[in-house]
Amino acid sequence: AYWNSYSIRNDKSGNRLCEDMRIVYLELPKFLRQLGQEFPANGLERWLLYFCNEGGTRMSKVMEEDKILTLAKELETSFWANEEEKEMYFRRQRALMDAYSAEHTYEYLLAEKEAQAEARGELRGKIEGEIKGKIEGRIEGIEEGVTRVARNFLRLGADIDQIAQASGLSAEEIEKLR
């Protein structure tokens, strides 16, 4: 059988540690062999087929019949789309689970909106940071280039006033480059 259930027991007495706790082990390769070409008979079998990453017409038919699996596949596809999407997904799912456990619908909606706003804010901050970093990097590069050219003109013996005029640097700045 592809389904095995285990309990934690005391070695001496054989008593279960907890009646409500057990470990269920589902072996997907055994499940596929046992299912063969059959159509999944229940929800568990449909989910196991999905977790086996089965494609083809059988999975298409399962998806047609089970809209929750269709939604799961859509979420999976968007989840793997890109890193920002994954991060936003994890944050949203965490907020949804927290909100689901809350007693009031208001708390649920508030948590979902906050999670979405937080994710949008983080993404906005990341983008702004990247843009600022690129601009600062370009400015530093330009400044380094101007300094390098000014040093080269100093080495060639050019006049400080001419270098200042051409580079936009002050005479004091050029003197410091010597």
C-alpha positions as CSV (number, residue, x, y, z in Angstrom):
1,A,0.0,0.0,0.0
2,Y,1.2,3.5,-0.7
3,W,-0.4,4.8,2.6
4,N,1.4,4.1,5.9
5,S,0.4,5.5,9.3
6,Y,2.8,5.6,12.3
7,S,2.3,6.5,15.9
8,I,4.7,7.3,18.7
9,R,4.5,4.7,21.4
10,N,6.3,4.1,24.7
11,D,8.8,1.3,24.2
12,K,8.0,-0.5,27.5
13,S,4.3,-0.1,27.8
14,G,3.3,0.1,24.2
15,N,1.0,3.0,25.0
16,R,0.6,5.8,22.4
17,L,2.2,9.1,23.4
18,C,-0.9,11.0,22.0
19,E,-4.0,9.6,20.4
20,D,-4.4,12.6,18.1
21,M,-0.8,12.5,16.7
22,R,0.4,10.3,13.9
23,I,2.7,10.4,11.0
24,V,1.3,9.5,7.6
25,Y,3.7,8.5,4.9
26,L,2.5,8.6,1.3
27,E,4.8,6.9,-1.2
28,L,4.2,8.5,-4.6
29,P,5.9,5.9,-6.8
30,K,3.8,3.1,-5.1
31,F,0.7,5.2,-5.6
32,L,1.4,5.6,-9.3
33,R,2.0,1.8,-9.7
34,Q,-1.2,1.0,-7.8
35,L,-3.3,3.6,-9.7
36,G,-2.0,2.4,-13.1
37,Q,-4.1,3.9,-15.8
38,E,-7.2,4.3,-13.5
39,F,-8.8,7.6,-12.9
40,P,-8.3,9.0,-9.3
41,A,-11.3,7.9,-7.3
42,N,-11.2,10.6,-4.5
43,G,-9.7,13.9,-3.5
44,L,-6.6,12.3,-1.9
45,E,-5.8,10.4,-5.1
46,R,-6.3,13.5,-7.2
47,W,-3.9,15.5,-5.0
48,L,-1.3,12.7,-5.1
49,L,-1.5,12.6,-8.8
50,Y,-0.9,16.3,-8.8
51,F,2.1,15.9,-6.5
52,C,3.5,13.2,-8.7
53,N,3.7,16.0,-11.4
54,E,1.7,13.8,-13.8
55,G,0.8,15.6,-17.0
56,G,-1.1,14.4,-19.9
57,T,-4.8,13.9,-20.6
58,R,-5.6,12.2,-17.3
59,M,-4.3,15.2,-15.3
60,S,-6.2,17.5,-17.7
61,K,-9.4,15.7,-16.9
62,V,-8.7,15.8,-13.2
63,M,-8.1,19.5,-13.5
64,E,-11.4,19.9,-15.3
65,E,-13.3,18.1,-12.5
66,D,-11.4,19.6,-9.6
67,K,-11.3,23.4,-9.6
68,I,-9.2,23.5,-6.5
69,L,-6.4,21.6,-8.2
70,T,-6.7,24.0,-11.2
71,L,-6.3,26.9,-8.8
72,A,-3.3,25.1,-7.2
73,K,-1.7,24.7,-10.6
74,E,-2.2,28.4,-11.4
75,L,-0.7,29.4,-8.1
76,E,2.2,27.1,-8.6
77,T,2.9,28.6,-12.1
78,S,2.8,32.2,-10.8
79,F,4.8,31.2,-7.7
80,W,7.7,30.0,-9.9
81,A,7.5,33.0,-12.2
82,N,10.0,35.2,-10.5
83,E,11.7,35.9,-7.2
84,E,9.6,39.0,-6.3
85,E,6.5,37.1,-7.1
86,K,7.6,34.3,-4.8
87,E,8.4,36.6,-1.9
88,M,5.0,38.4,-2.3
89,Y,3.3,35.0,-2.5
90,F,4.9,33.8,0.8
91,R,4.0,37.1,2.5
92,R,0.4,36.9,1.3
93,Q,0.0,33.3,2.2
94,R,1.3,33.9,5.7
95,A,-1.1,36.8,6.1
96,L,-4.0,34.7,4.7
97,M,-3.2,31.9,7.1
98,D,-3.0,34.3,10.1
99,A,-6.2,35.9,9.0
100,Y,-8.0,32.6,8.5
101,S,-7.3,31.6,12.0
102,A,-8.8,34.9,13.3
103,E,-12.4,34.9,14.3
104,H,-13.6,37.9,12.4
105,T,-13.8,38.6,8.7
106,Y,-12.7,42.2,9.3
107,E,-9.4,40.9,10.7
108,Y,-8.9,38.7,7.7
109,L,-9.4,41.5,5.2
110,L,-7.2,43.9,7.1
111,A,-4.4,41.4,7.3
112,E,-4.6,40.6,3.6
113,K,-4.6,44.3,2.7
114,E,-1.6,45.0,5.1
115,A,0.3,42.1,3.6
116,Q,-0.3,43.3,0.1
117,A,0.6,46.9,1.0
118,E,3.8,45.7,2.8
119,A,4.8,43.6,-0.2
120,R,4.1,46.5,-2.6
121,G,6.1,48.9,-0.3
122,E,9.0,46.5,-0.1
123,L,9.1,46.1,-3.9
124,R,8.8,49.9,-4.3
125,G,11.6,50.4,-1.8
126,K,13.8,47.8,-3.6
127,I,13.2,49.4,-7.0
128,E,13.9,52.9,-5.6
129,G,17.1,51.6,-4.0
130,E,18.3,50.0,-7.2
131,I,17.6,53.2,-9.2
132,K,19.4,55.3,-6.5
133,G,22.3,52.9,-6.5
134,K,22.6,53.0,-10.3
135,I,22.5,56.8,-10.4
136,E,25.1,57.0,-7.6
137,G,27.3,54.5,-9.3
138,R,27.2,56.4,-12.6
139,I,28.0,59.7,-10.8
140,E,31.0,58.1,-9.1
141,G,32.1,56.7,-12.4
142,I,31.9,60.1,-14.1
143,E,33.7,61.7,-11.2
144,E,36.5,59.0,-11.4
145,G,36.7,59.5,-15.2
146,V,37.0,63.3,-14.8
147,T,39.7,62.8,-12.1
148,R,41.6,60.4,-14.2
149,V,41.6,62.7,-17.2
150,A,42.7,65.6,-15.1
151,R,45.6,63.6,-13.7
152,N,46.6,62.6,-17.2
153,F,46.6,66.3,-18.3
154,L,48.7,67.1,-15.2
155,R,51.2,64.4,-16.2
156,L,51.4,65.9,-19.7
157,G,52.2,69.3,-18.2
158,A,48.9,71.1,-19.0
159,D,48.0,74.4,-17.3
160,I,45.9,74.1,-14.2
161,D,43.4,76.8,-15.4
162,Q,42.9,74.9,-18.7
163,I,42.4,71.6,-16.9
164,A,39.9,73.3,-14.6
165,Q,38.0,74.8,-17.5
166,A,37.9,71.5,-19.4
167,S,37.1,69.3,-16.4
168,G,34.8,71.5,-14.3
169,L,37.1,70.8,-11.3
170,S,38.3,73.7,-9.2
171,A,42.0,74.7,-9.2
172,E,42.2,73.5,-5.5
173,E,40.8,70.1,-6.5
174,I,43.4,69.8,-9.3
175,E,46.2,70.8,-7.0
176,K,45.2,67.9,-4.6
177,L,45.5,65.5,-7.6
178,R,49.2,66.3,-8.0
